[in-house]
Amino acid sequence: MRWFRFYSDAPEDPKVQRLPGDLFKTWVNLLCLANKSEERGCLPSTEDIAFALRLDLATATAHLDELAERGLLDGDDDRRTPHNWAGRQKASDDVTARVHQHRNKAKQSETLQERSGNALDLDEEKTRVDTDQSRPEESERRASARPPAAETTPDPKRADARPPRPSADELVAQLADWATAKGVRQYLEPEAERFVNHCEAGKNGKPVVYANYARALQNWITNPDYGPTARAPARASPNGPHPSTESAKFGRSLSALQQVGGKRG
């Protein structure tokens, strides 16, 4: 809400106290119109004044002329102001103007800060690039300080990149369906135990490590020369002898089998 100063010395001002009642009312209302006009302190046109004060045009014109003659209005028809408006009404009293000015300053300050920040970032980047180009050792130091890129593909030769060795029971569970389909289910459990023991015993004092223990055990069991069927006698079966029993003549000891298994690791 806009406001203006009305001084308490009005009762002692002879120009004001000699006004007739209707003219005093018009003068006070003109102060209000001057305060809320677009250009603070400047009165609107006579037609607008007549409309705002609910007066006919002739009465409004007469009141304006008489107030000017009494020294309470300054200017002419094109630009009228209450007498001594600038001296009695301070520019700082205009709250709307102060708020508008404050917002403009804040907006300008934010714009300057953004521009300054962008300029500083560009200067810093340019300085860093210039420094790196002029000092190769600085570029090398920055490159060495960066964290190494994460390995996306593990090296299969690294022991820690290979799966942990499962137990014999786990291998049996993994290969049960395969052993049944291959007709070597009777060999799965004992050979799984021997295979795990072989891995733990290792070779040259080091445990044997496989990239795929289940696949290694499959090769172990189905090898016609060194597998369990090479150590087992031929057996009668409704389906005929196991294809690998023909290899029984290549029977090897368990130690020879373990040596071959070590070579596979």
C-alpha positions as CSV (number, residue, x, y, z in Angstrom):
1,M,0.0,0.0,0.0
2,R,1.4,3.4,-1.0
3,W,1.5,6.2,1.5
4,F,2.7,9.8,1.7
5,R,3.6,12.3,4.3
6,F,0.9,14.6,5.7
7,Y,2.4,17.1,8.1
8,S,0.8,18.1,11.5
9,D,1.4,21.8,10.8
10,A,-1.5,21.8,8.3
11,P,-3.8,23.5,10.9
12,E,-1.2,26.4,11.2
13,D,-0.9,26.8,7.4
14,P,-3.1,29.8,6.5
15,K,-3.3,28.7,2.8
16,V,-4.8,25.4,3.9
17,Q,-7.1,26.7,6.7
18,R,-8.7,29.3,4.5
19,L,-9.9,26.7,2.0
20,P,-13.6,26.1,1.8
21,G,-14.7,22.6,2.9
22,D,-15.3,21.2,-0.6
23,L,-12.0,22.7,-1.9
24,F,-10.1,21.3,1.2
25,K,-11.5,17.9,0.3
26,T,-10.4,18.2,-3.3
27,W,-6.9,19.3,-2.2
28,V,-6.5,16.2,0.1
29,N,-7.8,13.9,-2.7
30,L,-5.3,15.5,-5.2
31,L,-2.5,14.6,-2.8
32,C,-3.6,11.0,-2.9
33,L,-3.8,11.0,-6.7
34,A,-0.4,12.5,-7.0
35,N,1.1,9.9,-4.7
36,K,-0.2,6.9,-6.7
37,S,0.2,8.2,-10.2
38,E,2.6,6.5,-12.5
39,E,5.1,9.4,-12.1
40,R,4.8,10.0,-8.4
41,G,3.9,13.6,-7.5
42,C,2.5,14.4,-11.0
43,L,-1.3,14.8,-11.3
44,P,-3.2,13.1,-14.1
45,S,-5.2,15.0,-16.7
46,T,-8.2,17.1,-15.7
47,E,-10.6,14.6,-17.2
48,D,-9.0,11.8,-15.1
49,I,-9.2,13.9,-12.0
50,A,-12.8,14.6,-12.6
51,F,-13.6,10.9,-13.0
52,A,-11.5,9.9,-10.0
53,L,-13.1,12.5,-7.6
54,R,-16.6,12.0,-9.0
55,L,-16.8,15.6,-10.1
56,D,-18.1,17.1,-13.3
57,L,-15.4,18.5,-15.6
58,A,-16.4,22.1,-15.0
59,T,-16.2,21.7,-11.2
60,A,-12.9,19.8,-11.4
61,T,-11.4,22.6,-13.6
62,A,-12.6,25.3,-11.3
63,H,-11.1,23.6,-8.2
64,L,-7.8,23.1,-10.0
65,D,-7.6,26.7,-11.0
66,E,-8.5,28.0,-7.6
67,L,-6.0,25.8,-5.8
68,A,-3.3,27.0,-8.2
69,E,-4.3,30.6,-7.4
70,R,-4.0,29.9,-3.7
71,G,-0.5,28.5,-4.1
72,L,-1.3,24.9,-3.4
73,L,-0.7,23.6,-6.9
74,D,2.3,24.1,-9.2
75,G,2.7,23.9,-12.9
76,D,0.1,24.1,-15.7
77,D,-2.5,22.0,-17.4
78,D,0.2,19.7,-19.0
79,R,2.0,19.0,-15.7
80,R,0.5,19.8,-12.3
81,T,2.1,18.9,-8.9
82,P,1.1,19.7,-5.4
83,H,3.0,22.6,-4.1
84,N,6.5,21.7,-2.7
85,W,5.9,18.0,-3.3
86,A,9.5,17.1,-3.8
87,G,10.5,18.9,-0.6
88,R,7.9,17.3,1.6
89,Q,7.7,13.8,0.1
90,K,11.0,11.9,0.1
91,A,11.9,9.6,-2.7
92,S,12.8,7.0,-0.2
93,D,9.2,6.8,0.9
94,D,8.2,5.2,-2.3
95,V,8.3,1.5,-1.2
96,T,7.4,0.3,-4.7
97,A,10.3,2.1,-6.3
98,R,12.7,0.9,-3.5
99,V,11.6,-2.7,-4.0
100,H,11.9,-2.4,-7.8
101,Q,15.4,-0.9,-7.4
102,H,16.5,-3.5,-5.0
103,R,15.4,-6.3,-7.3
104,N,17.2,-4.8,-10.2
105,K,20.4,-4.5,-8.2
106,A,20.1,-8.1,-7.0
107,K,19.5,-9.3,-10.5
108,Q,22.5,-7.3,-11.8
109,S,24.6,-8.7,-9.0
110,E,23.7,-12.3,-9.8
111,T,24.5,-11.7,-13.5
112,L,27.9,-10.2,-12.6
113,Q,28.6,-13.1,-10.3
114,E,27.7,-15.6,-13.0
115,R,29.9,-13.8,-15.6
116,S,32.7,-13.5,-13.1
117,G,32.4,-17.2,-12.2
118,N,32.5,-18.3,-15.8
119,A,35.4,-16.0,-16.5
120,L,37.3,-17.4,-13.6
121,D,36.6,-21.0,-14.7
122,L,37.8,-20.2,-18.2
123,D,40.9,-18.5,-16.8
124,E,41.7,-21.4,-14.5
125,E,41.2,-23.9,-17.3
126,K,43.4,-21.9,-19.7
127,T,46.1,-21.5,-17.0
128,R,46.1,-25.2,-16.4
129,V,46.3,-26.1,-20.1
130,D,49.1,-23.5,-20.6
131,T,51.0,-24.9,-17.6
132,D,50.6,-28.5,-18.8
133,Q,51.8,-27.6,-22.3
134,S,54.8,-25.7,-21.0
135,R,55.7,-28.3,-18.4
136,P,55.4,-31.9,-19.7
137,E,56.4,-33.2,-16.3
138,E,53.2,-31.6,-14.8
139,S,51.1,-33.4,-17.3
140,E,52.8,-36.7,-16.4
141,R,52.2,-36.0,-12.7
142,R,48.5,-35.2,-13.3
143,A,48.1,-38.4,-15.4
144,S,49.9,-40.5,-12.7
145,A,47.7,-39.0,-10.0
146,R,44.5,-40.1,-11.7
147,P,43.0,-43.4,-10.4
148,P,43.7,-46.4,-12.7
149,A,40.8,-47.4,-14.9
150,A,38.8,-50.3,-13.5
151,E,39.5,-53.7,-15.1
152,T,36.6,-54.7,-17.2
153,T,37.8,-58.1,-18.2
154,P,39.6,-60.3,-15.6
155,D,42.8,-62.1,-16.6
156,P,42.0,-65.8,-16.6
157,K,45.6,-66.6,-15.7
158,R,45.2,-64.8,-12.3
159,A,44.3,-67.2,-9.6
160,D,42.1,-64.6,-7.8
161,A,40.1,-64.2,-11.1
162,R,39.2,-67.9,-11.1
163,P,36.2,-69.3,-9.2
164,P,36.9,-70.9,-5.8
165,R,37.4,-74.6,-5.7
166,P,34.0,-76.3,-4.9
167,S,33.7,-79.3,-2.6
168,A,33.2,-82.8,-3.8
169,D,29.5,-82.7,-2.8
170,E,29.0,-79.4,-4.8
171,L,30.6,-81.0,-7.9
172,V,28.4,-84.0,-7.6
173,A,25.3,-81.8,-7.4
174,Q,26.5,-79.7,-10.4
175,L,27.2,-82.8,-12.6
176,A,24.5,-85.2,-11.5
177,D,22.4,-84.8,-14.6
178,W,25.4,-84.8,-16.9
179,A,26.8,-88.0,-15.4
180,T,23.4,-89.7,-15.6
181,A,23.1,-88.8,-19.3
182,K,26.6,-89.9,-20.0
183,G,26.1,-93.2,-18.2
184,V,28.9,-92.6,-15.8
185,R,26.8,-91.8,-12.7
186,Q,28.4,-94.7,-10.7
187,Y,31.8,-93.0,-11.1
188,L,30.8,-89.4,-10.2
189,E,31.0,-89.5,-6.4
190,P,34.2,-91.4,-5.9
191,E,36.0,-89.6,-8.7
192,A,34.8,-86.2,-7.3
193,E,36.5,-87.1,-4.0
194,R,39.7,-88.1,-5.8
195,F,39.6,-85.0,-8.0
196,V,39.2,-82.6,-5.0
197,N,42.0,-84.4,-3.1
198,H,44.2,-84.1,-6.2
199,C,43.5,-80.4,-6.4
200,E,44.4,-79.9,-2.7
201,A,47.5,-82.1,-2.9
202,G,48.6,-80.0,-5.9
203,K,51.9,-80.3,-7.8
204,N,55.3,-79.2,-6.6
205,G,53.7,-78.0,-3.3
206,K,51.1,-75.7,-5.0
207,P,47.4,-76.5,-5.2
208,V,46.1,-77.2,-8.7
209,V,43.8,-74.4,-9.9
210,Y,41.3,-74.8,-12.7
211,A,39.3,-72.1,-14.4
212,N,36.3,-74.5,-14.5
213,Y,36.3,-77.3,-11.9
214,A,33.2,-78.9,-13.2
215,R,34.5,-79.1,-16.8
216,A,37.9,-80.4,-15.5
217,L,36.1,-83.2,-13.6
218,Q,34.1,-84.1,-16.7
219,N,37.3,-84.5,-18.7
220,W,38.8,-86.5,-15.8
221,I,35.9,-89.0,-15.7
222,T,35.5,-89.4,-19.5
223,N,39.2,-89.6,-20.5
224,P,39.4,-93.1,-22.1
225,D,43.0,-93.5,-21.1
226,Y,43.2,-92.2,-17.6
227,G,39.6,-92.1,-16.4
228,P,37.9,-94.5,-13.9
229,T,36.7,-96.8,-16.7
230,A,40.4,-97.4,-17.6
231,R,40.9,-98.7,-14.0
232,A,37.6,-100.6,-13.7
233,P,37.0,-104.1,-15.2
234,A,34.6,-104.4,-18.1
235,R,31.0,-104.9,-16.8
236,A,28.0,-106.5,-18.3
237,S,25.2,-104.2,-19.0
238,P,21.8,-104.4,-20.7
239,N,23.0,-101.7,-23.0
240,G,26.3,-103.3,-23.7
241,P,29.7,-102.4,-22.3
242,H,30.5,-98.8,-21.6
243,P,32.4,-97.4,-24.6
244,S,35.4,-96.5,-22.4
245,T,35.9,-100.1,-21.1
246,E,37.7,-100.9,-24.3
247,S,40.5,-98.6,-22.8
248,A,41.0,-100.8,-19.8
249,K,44.2,-102.1,-21.3
250,F,45.6,-98.5,-20.8
251,G,45.0,-98.8,-17.1
252,R,47.1,-96.5,-15.0
253,S,47.7,-96.0,-11.4
254,L,46.1,-93.2,-9.4
255,S,49.4,-91.5,-9.1
256,A,49.8,-91.4,-12.9
257,L,46.2,-90.1,-13.1
258,Q,47.0,-87.3,-10.7
259,Q,50.1,-86.4,-12.7
260,V,48.0,-86.0,-15.8
261,G,45.4,-84.0,-13.9
262,G,48.2,-81.7,-12.7
263,K,49.2,-81.0,-16.3
264,R,45.6,-79.9,-17.0
265,G,45.7,-77.2,-14.3
